[in-house]
Amino acid sequence: MAAPPTTDQDEVPDLVGHTLPGGWAVLRHIAEGGMAHVYEGQKADGVRGAIKVLHTHILGKPELAFRFRREGEIVESIKSPHVPQVLARGKDERGRPFMVFEFVEGLELTKILDEHVRLPPAVALEITLQMCEAVRVAHLAGIVHRDMKPDNVIIVGPLSAPVVKVLDFSVSKDEDLALTQQGHVMGTPCYMALEQALGEPITPLADIYSVGAILYDMLTGRPPYEPDEPGRVLAALLSKEPPRAIDLNPAIPPVLATIVETAMARSPKKRYPFIESMIEALRAASTSITQNDVSETLPPPEPTFLANPAPEERAATFEPVPDSVSRRRRGPCSNVSMAVVVIGALLLLLVAAAVIFGSRR
């Protein structure tokens, strides 16, 4: 097999048709992210994998290259059926690190919500339970995900019997990950805990907030803070409570609304103290929430990272949702770095100053 081309144009996938060390034949290009290309690969024994190959220009950025390598090490330490496992790691002939993950065929939760808007409470509860199980195993390994959001949740199979896979531990925190030192903030504002937005030390309680925010989204048809410019979302997060989930959707079972409010408490001390506590609350709630004849099925799932089937190919049986909660595109609610957080913090100070000034008049 000839060596891969030596072009430095990372935007051009160059490994299709080649075989990587370990016998991984690269079948096709799936997607491109900020740090890596993703390919589908297969070994001679038929095992399939999603291959992430680091961009060449990242090699000269030690912090980002470290994050890529550390993601593989972190995922290897999380043994859960709800986290795609690492099958192999190595370097291609150009010296670019690659990782091979378990190939997951499913749909991003974001895509499902974009179509269905809201999910039945029993479905939302089951998806949340499985997310919590993934997070529980990560926390036991000393790892905080830090970026739980619908984009990082893959649903395999029909919604009546979903199997959840949690992706992207690339910004995760463990005890020796220097990238997550105090004051360095990464994450997605729409689902981010207040303390994370403020650049405070991150604990497992931040993941509990984010899982609660995803449950909020599934039940109400919108994130707690609707996507807009990241700075505006962040300013809203820093300055006010989101609308109560049950106010947006009065049909939410009260027990589930209470779980959302507890998980999303602005003060970490008022949240569930451990993810196990949230799991217990969800399991207790499941005894009173039935499937409500959830007959929604999905077609044979598309591989993750690929465009999803057109909406008409996945006709839903869900009740219609009022136009007032129609979804917005989620693009603007993207990951943020410390620069955006500093702007948000300044906005918070301005809001606080305005409140104090107003109270003295």
MOKA-V120340 format. One record per pair of residues at least 12 apart in sequence whose ideal C-beta (glycine too) atoms are under 10 Angstrom apart, sorted by the first residue. I is the first residue (numbers start at 1). GAP is how many residues later the second one is. D is the distance in whole Angstrom. If there is no record, write none. Layout:
i=(I:I)
gap=(GAP:GAP)
d=(D:D)
//
This chain:
i=(1:1:1:1:1:1:2:2:2:3:3:3:3:4:4:4:4:4:4:4:4:4:4:5:5:6:6:6:7:7:8:8:8:8:9:9:10:10:10:10:10:10:10:10:10:10:10:11:11:11:12:12:12:13:13:13:13:13:13:13:13:13:13:14:14:14:14:14:14:14:14:15:15:15:15:15:15:15:15:15:15:15:15:16:16:16:16:16:16:18:18:18:18:19:19:19:19:19:20:20:20:20:20:20:20:20:20:20:20:20:21:21:21:21:21:21:21:22:22:22:22:22:22:22:22:22:23:23:23:23:23:23:23:24:24:24:24:24:24:24:24:24:24:24:24:24:24:24:24:25:25:25:25:25:25:26:26:26:26:26:26:26:26:26:27:27:27:27:27:27:27:28:28:28:28:29:29:29:30:30:30:30:30:30:30:30:31:31:31:31:31:31:31:32:32:33:33:33:33:33:34:34:34:34:34:35:35:35:35:35:35:35:35:35:35:35:35:35:36:36:36:36:36:36:36:36:36:36:36:36:36:37:37:37:37:37:37:37:38:38:38:38:38:38:38:38:38:39:39:39:39:39:39:40:40:40:40:41:41:41:41:41:42:43:43:43:47:47:47:47:47:48:48:48:48:48:48:48:49:49:49:49:49:49:49:49:49:49:50:50:50:50:50:50:50:50:50:50:50:50:51:51:51:51:51:51:51:51:52:52:52:52:52:52:52:52:52:52:52:53:53:53:53:53:53:53:53:53:54:54:54:54:54:54:54:54:54:55:55:56:56:56:58:58:59:59:59:59:63:63:63:64:64:65:65:66:66:66:67:67:67:67:67:67:67:67:67:68:68:68:68:68:69:69:69:70:70:70:70:70:70:70:70:70:71:71:71:71:71:71:71:71:72:72:72:72:72:72:72:72:72:72:73:73:73:73:73:73:74:74:74:74:74:74:74:74:74:74:74:74:75:75:75:75:75:75:75:75:75:75:75:76:76:76:77:77:77:77:77:77:77:77:78:78:78:78:78:78:78:78:78:78:78:78:79:79:79:80:80:80:80:80:80:80:80:80:80:80:81:81:81:81:81:81:81:82:82:82:82:82:82:82:82:82:82:82:82:82:82:82:82:83:83:83:83:83:83:83:83:83:83:83:83:83:84:84:84:84:84:84:84:84:84:84:85:85:85:86:86:86:86:87:87:87:87:87:88:88:101:101:101:102:103:103:104:104:104:104:104:104:104:104:104:104:105:105:105:105:105:105:105:105:105:105:106:106:106:106:106:106:106:106:106:106:106:106:106:106:106:107:107:107:107:107:107:107:107:107:107:107:107:107:107:107:107:107:108:108:108:108:108:108:108:108:108:108:108:108:108:109:109:109:109:109:109:109:109:109:109:109:109:109:109:110:110:110:110:110:110:110:110:110:110:111:111:111:111:111:111:111:111:111:111:112:112:112:112:112:112:112:112:112:112:112:112:112:113:113:113:113:113:113:113:113:113:113:114:114:114:114:114:114:114:115:115:115:115:115:115:115:115:115:116:116:116:116:116:116:116:116:116:116:116:117:117:117:117:117:117:117:117:117:117:117:117:117:117:118:118:118:118:118:118:118:118:118:118:118:118:118:118:118:119:119:119:119:119:119:119:119:119:119:120:120:120:120:120:120:120:120:120:120:120:120:120:120:120:121:121:121:121:121:121:121:121:121:121:121:121:121:121:121:121:121:121:122:122:122:122:122:122:122:122:122:122:122:122:123:123:123:123:123:123:123:123:123:123:123:123:123:124:124:124:124:124:124:124:124:124:124:124:124:125:125:125:125:125:125:125:125:125:125:125:125:126:126:126:126:126:126:126:126:126:126:126:127:127:127:127:127:127:127:127:127:127:128:128:128:128:128:128:128:128:128:128:128:128:128:128:128:128:129:129:129:129:129:129:129:129:129:130:130:130:130:130:130:130:131:131:131:131:131:131:131:131:131:131:131:131:131:131:131:132:132:132:132:132:132:132:132:132:132:132:132:132:132:132:132:132:133:133:133:133:134:134:134:134:134:134:134:134:134:134:135:135:135:135:135:135:135:135:135:135:136:136:136:136:136:136:136:137:137:138:138:138:138:138:138:138:139:139:139:139:139:139:139:140:140:140:141:141:142:142:142:142:142:143:143:143:143:143:143:143:143:144:144:144:144:144:144:144:144:144:144:144:144:144:144:144:145:145:145:145:145:145:145:145:145:145:145:145:145:145:145:146:146:146:146:146:146:146:146:146:146:146:146:146:146:146:146:146:146:146:146:147:147:147:147:147:147:147:147:147:147:147:147:147:147:147:147:148:148:148:148:148:148:148:148:148:148:148:148:148:148:148:149:149:149:149:149:149:149:149:149:149:149:149:149:149:149:149:149:150:150:150:150:150:150:150:150:150:150:151:151:151:151:151:151:151:151:152:152:152:152:152:152:152:152:152:152:153:153:153:153:153:153:153:154:154:154:154:154:154:155:155:155:156:156:156:157:157:157:157:158:158:158:158:158:158:158:159:159:159:159:159:159:159:159:159:160:160:160:160:160:160:160:161:161:161:162:162:162:165:166:167:167:170:171:171:171:171:171:172:172:172:173:173:173:173:173:173:173:180:180:181:181:182:182:182:182:183:183:183:183:183:183:183:184:184:184:184:184:185:185:185:185:185:185:185:185:185:185:185:185:185:185:185:185:186:186:186:186:186:186:187:187:187:187:187:187:187:188:188:188:188:188:188:188:188:188:188:188:189:189:189:189:189:189:189:189:189:189:189:189:189:189:189:189:189:189:189:189:189:189:189:190:190:190:190:190:190:190:190:190:190:190:190:190:190:190:190:190:190:190:190:190:191:191:191:191:191:191:191:191:191:191:191:191:191:191:192:192:192:192:192:192:192:192:192:192:192:192:192:193:193:193:193:193:193:193:193:193:193:193:193:193:193:193:194:194:194:194:194:194:194:194:194:194:195:195:195:195:196:196:196:196:196:197:197:197:197:197:197:197:197:197:197:197:198:198:198:198:198:198:199:199:199:199:199:200:203:204:204:204:204:204:204:205:205:205:205:205:205:205:205:205:205:205:206:206:207:207:207:208:208:208:208:208:208:208:208:208:208:208:208:209:209:209:209:209:209:209:209:210:210:211:211:211:211:211:211:211:212:212:212:212:212:212:212:212:212:212:212:212:213:213:213:213:213:213:214:214:215:215:215:215:215:215:215:215:215:215:216:216:216:216:216:216:216:216:216:216:216:216:216:217:217:217:217:218:218:219:219:219:219:219:219:219:219:219:219:220:220:220:220:220:220:220:220:220:220:220:220:220:221:221:221:221:221:221:221:221:222:222:222:222:222:222:222:222:222:222:222:223:223:223:223:223:224:224:224:224:224:224:224:224:224:225:225:225:225:225:226:226:226:226:226:226:226:227:227:227:227:227:227:227:227:228:228:228:229:229:229:230:230:230:230:230:230:230:230:230:230:231:231:231:231:231:231:231:231:232:232:232:233:233:233:233:233:233:234:234:234:234:234:234:234:234:235:235:235:235:235:235:235:235:236:236:237:237:237:238:238:238:238:238:238:238:238:238:238:239:239:239:239:239:239:239:240:240:241:241:241:241:242:242:244:244:244:244:245:245:245:245:245:245:246:246:246:248:248:249:249:249:251:253:253:253:254:254:255:255:255:255:255:255:255:255:256:256:256:256:256:256:258:258:259:259:259:259:259:259:262:262:262:263:263:263:263:263:292:293:294:294:295:295:295:296:296:296:296:296:297:297:297:297:298:298:298:299:299)
gap=(16:17:18:19:24:92:15:16:91:15:89:90:91:12:13:14:16:22:49:88:89:90:92:13:89:50:87:88:49:87:47:48:49:86:47:48:22:25:26:27:43:44:45:46:47:48:86:21:26:44:17:20:25:13:15:16:17:18:19:24:25:26:40:12:15:23:39:42:78:80:82:13:14:22:24:26:36:38:77:78:79:81:83:12:13:21:23:24:25:21:23:74:75:22:24:25:73:74:19:21:29:31:33:68:70:71:72:73:78:80:67:68:69:70:71:72:77:19:21:27:65:66:67:68:76:78:18:19:20:21:22:24:65:15:16:17:18:19:20:23:24:25:27:63:64:66:68:74:76:14:15:16:17:18:19:13:14:15:16:23:25:27:66:72:12:13:14:15:21:22:24:12:13:275:278:22:24:276:20:21:22:73:273:274:275:276:19:21:272:273:274:275:276:23:273:19:22:135:137:272:21:24:30:136:301:17:18:19:20:22:23:26:29:30:32:33:36:135:15:16:17:18:19:22:32:35:60:61:62:63:134:14:15:16:17:18:59:61:12:13:14:15:63:265:266:267:268:12:13:14:59:61:266:63:263:265:266:46:47:57:59:62:61:44:45:57:40:41:53:55:56:39:52:54:55:56:57:255:35:36:37:38:39:50:51:52:53:54:34:37:49:50:51:52:53:54:117:253:254:255:36:37:41:47:48:49:50:52:16:19:20:37:45:46:47:48:49:118:253:15:38:39:41:43:44:45:46:47:14:15:37:38:41:42:43:44:45:13:41:38:39:40:38:39:35:36:37:38:115:116:121:106:115:31:32:111:112:113:102:103:104:105:110:111:112:113:119:28:29:30:31:102:20:28:30:99:100:101:102:104:106:107:108:109:15:28:30:97:98:99:100:101:14:16:17:25:26:27:28:29:97:98:13:16:26:96:101:104:12:64:67:68:69:71:95:96:98:99:100:103:24:26:27:63:66:68:92:93:94:95:97:13:23:65:60:61:63:64:65:66:92:97:56:57:59:60:61:62:63:65:67:88:91:94:58:61:62:50:53:54:55:56:57:58:60:61:85:86:49:52:53:56:82:83:84:47:48:49:50:51:52:53:54:55:56:71:72:81:82:83:84:18:19:50:51:52:54:55:62:81:82:83:84:86:17:18:19:20:70:81:82:83:84:220:15:16:17:13:14:15:16:12:13:14:15:16:12:13:64:66:203:63:200:201:50:51:52:59:61:63:197:199:200:201:49:51:52:60:195:196:197:198:199:201:47:48:49:50:51:56:57:58:59:192:195:196:197:198:202:46:47:48:49:50:52:55:191:192:194:195:196:197:199:201:202:207:41:42:43:44:45:46:47:59:194:196:197:198:200:18:22:40:41:42:43:44:45:46:53:55:105:108:109:39:40:41:42:43:107:198:217:219:220:39:40:43:44:191:196:197:198:200:203:15:38:41:42:43:47:50:106:184:186:196:202:204:37:40:101:104:105:108:109:110:214:217:36:194:197:213:214:215:216:193:194:195:196:199:200:201:203:212:43:102:105:180:195:198:200:201:202:205:211:100:101:103:104:105:199:201:202:203:204:205:208:209:210:99:100:101:102:103:104:130:131:133:134:200:201:203:207:209:40:43:96:98:99:100:102:175:177:199:39:40:98:99:131:169:170:171:172:173:174:176:197:198:199:94:97:98:128:130:131:132:134:135:136:164:165:167:168:169:170:171:173:37:38:131:134:163:164:167:168:169:170:171:172:32:35:36:37:38:39:95:166:168:169:171:173:195:35:90:91:92:93:94:95:96:128:132:136:165:90:93:94:128:130:131:134:157:158:160:161:164:33:34:35:36:37:38:156:160:163:165:168:23:26:28:32:35:36:37:87:88:91:25:36:83:84:86:87:90:91:128:131:132:135:150:151:154:157:35:82:86:149:150:153:154:156:157:23:25:32:33:34:35:36:14:17:21:22:33:34:35:76:79:80:83:84:144:147:151:32:34:75:76:79:83:131:140:143:144:145:146:147:148:149:150:151:31:33:142:146:14:19:30:31:32:33:35:73:77:141:13:31:69:72:73:75:76:140:143:144:68:71:138:139:140:142:143:29:138:28:31:34:36:66:69:137:64:65:68:69:135:136:137:64:135:136:31:33:31:32:33:34:62:26:29:30:31:32:34:61:64:25:27:28:29:30:33:36:52:58:59:60:61:62:63:66:21:22:23:24:25:26:27:28:42:57:59:61:62:65:66:22:23:24:25:26:27:31:33:34:39:40:41:42:46:47:50:56:60:61:64:20:21:22:23:24:25:39:40:41:44:45:49:59:60:63:188:18:20:39:40:43:44:58:59:60:61:62:63:64:65:66:19:38:39:40:41:42:43:61:62:64:65:68:74:181:184:185:186:38:40:41:63:64:67:68:73:180:183:16:17:37:40:179:182:183:184:13:14:15:16:17:18:36:39:58:62:12:13:14:15:58:61:65:12:13:147:149:150:151:143:146:149:142:145:148:140:141:143:144:136:137:138:139:140:141:143:135:136:137:138:139:155:157:158:159:131:133:134:135:136:137:138:130:133:136:132:134:136:139:45:137:138:16:14:15:16:17:164:14:30:35:13:28:29:30:31:33:34:21:22:18:20:17:18:19:20:15:16:17:18:155:158:159:15:18:153:154:157:12:13:14:15:17:49:150:151:152:153:154:155:156:157:159:160:16:149:150:151:152:155:15:19:23:148:149:150:154:22:25:35:39:42:45:142:145:146:147:148:34:35:36:38:39:40:41:42:43:44:45:46:47:48:49:143:144:145:146:147:151:152:155:20:23:24:27:32:33:34:35:36:37:38:40:43:44:46:47:52:140:142:143:144:18:19:20:21:22:23:25:26:32:33:34:46:73:142:14:17:18:21:32:33:41:42:45:141:143:144:149:12:13:14:15:16:17:19:20:44:70:71:72:73:75:78:12:15:43:44:70:71:72:73:74:154:14:71:72:73:13:14:41:72:145:36:37:38:40:41:139:143:144:147:148:151:39:40:143:146:147:150:139:142:143:145:146:68:65:64:67:68:69:70:71:58:60:62:63:64:65:66:67:68:69:70:62:65:56:68:71:54:55:56:57:60:63:64:65:66:67:69:70:15:54:55:56:57:59:62:63:53:54:49:52:53:61:64:67:71:12:33:47:48:49:50:51:52:53:59:60:66:12:29:32:47:50:51:46:49:30:37:41:42:44:45:48:49:63:67:26:27:28:29:32:33:36:41:43:44:45:47:48:28:43:110:113:27:42:26:27:29:30:32:33:34:37:38:41:22:23:24:25:26:27:28:29:32:37:40:101:105:27:28:100:101:103:104:105:106:20:21:23:26:27:102:103:104:105:106:108:19:104:105:107:110:12:13:17:18:19:21:24:36:40:12:15:17:18:108:16:17:101:102:104:106:107:100:101:102:103:104:105:106:107:100:104:105:103:104:111:102:103:104:105:106:107:110:111:113:114:101:105:108:109:110:112:113:116:100:112:115:99:100:101:103:107:111:102:106:107:109:110:111:113:114:108:109:110:111:112:113:115:116:108:111:29:107:111:28:103:106:107:108:109:110:111:113:114:105:108:109:111:112:113:116:26:111:20:23:24:25:22:24:13:16:17:20:12:13:14:15:16:19:12:14:15:76:77:72:73:76:68:32:35:36:31:34:26:27:29:30:31:32:33:34:25:26:29:30:32:33:23:27:13:19:22:23:25:26:15:16:19:12:14:15:18:19:27:24:23:24:21:22:23:18:19:20:21:22:17:18:19:20:15:16:18:14:15)
d=(8:6:5:10:9:9:9:8:10:8:9:5:8:10:9:5:9:9:10:6:6:6:9:10:9:10:10:7:9:10:10:6:7:10:9:10:8:10:9:8:10:9:4:6:6:8:10:7:9:9:10:10:9:9:9:4:9:10:7:5:9:7:9:10:9:8:9:10:9:9:10:10:8:7:6:9:8:6:7:9:9:9:9:6:6:10:7:9:10:10:10:8:8:9:10:10:10:10:9:7:10:7:8:8:7:9:6:9:6:8:8:10:5:7:8:9:9:9:8:10:9:5:9:6:9:8:9:9:5:6:9:10:9:9:10:4:7:6:10:9:10:6:6:9:7:9:10:8:6:10:10:6:6:7:8:5:8:5:9:10:7:9:9:10:7:5:6:6:8:10:9:5:9:9:10:10:10:10:7:9:10:10:7:8:5:6:9:10:10:9:4:7:10:9:9:8:9:9:9:9:8:9:9:10:9:8:10:6:6:10:6:9:6:9:8:6:9:7:9:4:6:5:6:8:7:10:9:9:8:8:9:8:7:5:9:7:9:9:6:7:5:8:9:10:9:5:10:4:8:7:9:9:10:7:7:9:9:9:9:9:6:8:9:9:9:9:7:10:9:9:8:9:9:8:4:10:9:9:9:10:9:5:7:9:4:6:7:5:7:9:9:7:5:7:5:7:10:8:7:7:9:9:9:6:7:5:8:9:8:8:9:10:9:6:5:8:7:9:10:10:9:6:9:5:8:4:8:10:5:8:9:9:10:5:5:7:9:9:8:7:9:6:9:9:9:7:7:8:8:6:10:9:9:10:7:9:8:7:10:6:7:9:8:10:6:10:9:10:6:10:8:7:8:6:9:9:8:10:8:8:9:6:10:8:9:7:10:8:5:4:9:7:5:9:5:8:9:5:9:9:9:10:9:9:10:10:9:10:9:8:8:10:6:9:5:9:5:9:6:8:8:7:10:9:10:9:9:10:5:9:9:8:10:10:9:9:10:5:8:7:10:8:8:10:5:5:10:9:6:7:10:9:7:9:7:10:8:10:7:5:9:8:4:8:10:9:9:8:9:8:9:9:8:9:8:10:5:7:9:5:4:9:9:8:10:9:10:8:5:6:6:10:9:9:5:9:7:7:10:10:7:6:8:8:5:4:8:5:8:6:8:7:10:9:10:7:5:6:7:6:8:9:4:7:6:9:4:9:10:8:10:8:7:8:5:10:7:9:5:8:9:8:5:9:9:6:9:10:8:5:7:5:7:9:9:4:5:4:7:9:8:9:7:9:5:8:8:6:10:10:7:5:8:10:10:10:7:10:6:7:10:8:10:6:9:9:10:7:6:8:7:6:8:9:10:7:9:10:8:7:9:9:4:8:8:4:7:6:9:8:7:9:8:8:4:5:9:8:9:10:10:10:6:9:9:10:9:9:9:5:9:10:10:9:8:9:10:6:7:9:9:9:8:9:9:10:6:10:9:6:7:8:9:9:7:9:9:9:9:6:9:8:8:8:10:10:5:7:10:7:9:9:8:9:9:8:9:9:5:10:5:8:9:10:10:9:4:9:9:8:10:9:4:9:7:7:6:9:7:6:7:5:9:10:7:9:9:7:8:6:7:9:7:10:10:9:5:7:9:9:9:8:8:10:9:9:10:9:9:7:5:9:5:8:10:7:9:10:9:7:9:8:6:5:9:6:10:9:10:10:5:9:10:8:10:10:9:9:10:10:8:5:6:5:6:10:6:10:10:5:8:10:7:8:10:8:9:6:8:9:10:9:6:9:9:4:5:10:9:8:10:9:8:9:9:9:10:7:9:6:9:6:6:6:9:9:8:6:10:8:9:8:10:9:9:10:7:7:9:6:10:6:8:8:7:10:9:6:8:7:5:8:10:9:8:9:9:8:9:6:10:8:10:10:9:7:5:7:10:7:9:9:7:7:4:9:8:10:7:10:6:6:10:6:9:9:5:7:8:10:10:10:10:10:9:9:6:10:10:10:6:8:10:6:5:10:10:7:10:8:9:9:7:9:9:7:8:4:10:10:10:9:10:7:7:8:5:8:9:6:5:9:9:9:10:8:5:6:9:7:10:9:8:7:7:9:9:8:9:10:5:7:9:8:6:9:10:9:10:10:8:9:5:6:9:9:7:5:7:5:9:9:9:9:10:10:6:4:8:10:8:10:6:7:6:9:6:6:10:7:10:8:6:10:8:6:8:10:10:9:9:5:8:9:10:9:9:5:6:6:10:10:7:9:7:6:9:9:10:7:6:7:7:8:10:6:8:8:5:8:7:5:6:8:8:10:10:9:8:7:7:9:9:9:6:9:9:6:9:9:4:6:10:8:6:9:9:5:10:7:5:9:7:10:8:7:9:9:9:8:10:9:10:9:8:10:6:6:8:8:8:10:8:8:8:10:8:9:9:10:9:6:5:5:9:10:9:10:10:9:7:6:7:10:10:7:10:8:6:9:10:5:9:8:8:10:9:6:9:9:7:10:7:9:9:7:4:5:10:9:6:9:4:7:7:10:9:10:9:7:9:5:7:6:7:9:10:9:9:10:10:9:8:10:7:9:9:10:5:7:10:8:10:10:10:10:9:5:9:9:9:10:9:6:10:9:7:7:5:9:10:5:9:9:7:9:10:7:10:8:6:9:7:8:5:9:9:10:10:7:7:5:9:8:4:9:9:10:10:6:7:6:8:9:9:8:8:6:7:9:9:8:10:9:10:9:9:9:6:7:5:7:9:10:7:9:9:10:6:9:9:4:5:9:8:6:10:9:6:8:9:6:8:9:8:10:7:10:8:9:4:7:5:8:6:9:9:6:10:10:8:10:8:9:4:9:8:5:9:9:4:6:9:8:7:7:9:10:10:8:8:8:7:8:10:9:9:8:7:10:10:8:10:7:4:8:8:4:7:9:8:9:10:8:9:8:7:9:9:8:6:7:10:9:5:8:8:10:9:9:9:6:8:9:9:10:9:10:6:10:5:6:8:9:6:6:8:9:10:7:8:9:7:8:7:6:8:10:8:9:7:10:10:10:9:7:6:9:9:10:4:8:10:5:8:8:9:9:8:9:10:7:10:9:5:9:9:8:5:5:9:8:6:9:6:9:6:6:8:9:8:6:10:9:9:10:6:9:10:8:7:10:9:9:7:5:8:8:3:4:9:8:9:8:9:8:10:8:8:6:10:10:8:10:8:10:7:6:7:9:10:9:8:9:9:5:9:10:10:9:10:5:9:9:7:9:10:9:10:10:10:6:9:8:6:9:5:9:7:8:7:9:8:9:5:9:9:4:5:8:10:9:10:7:7:7:6:9:9:4:8:6:9:9:10:7:10:10:6:9:7:8:10:8:9:9:8:7:9:8:9:4:8:8:10:9:7:5:9:6:10:8:9:10:9:6:9:9:8:9:6:7:5:7:5:4:9:8:6:8:6:9:10:6:7:6:8:5:10:6:10:9:9:10:8:10:6:10:5:6:8:9:9:9:8:6:10:9:10:9:7:6:7:7:4:9:8:9:8:5:9:9:4:7:9:8:9:9:9:7:9:10:9:5:7:10:7:4:9:8:9:9:7:6:9:5:8:9:10:9:10:9:10:7:8:10:7:9:7:10:5:10:10:5:7:9:9:8:9:9:7:9:10:8:9:7:7:6:10:10:8:10:8:5:10:10:6:8:9:8:6:10:9:7:8:9:9:7:5:6:9:6:9:8:7:10:10:6:9:10:10:8:8:9:10:5:10:8:9:6:5:7:9:10:10:9:9:6:10:6:6)
//
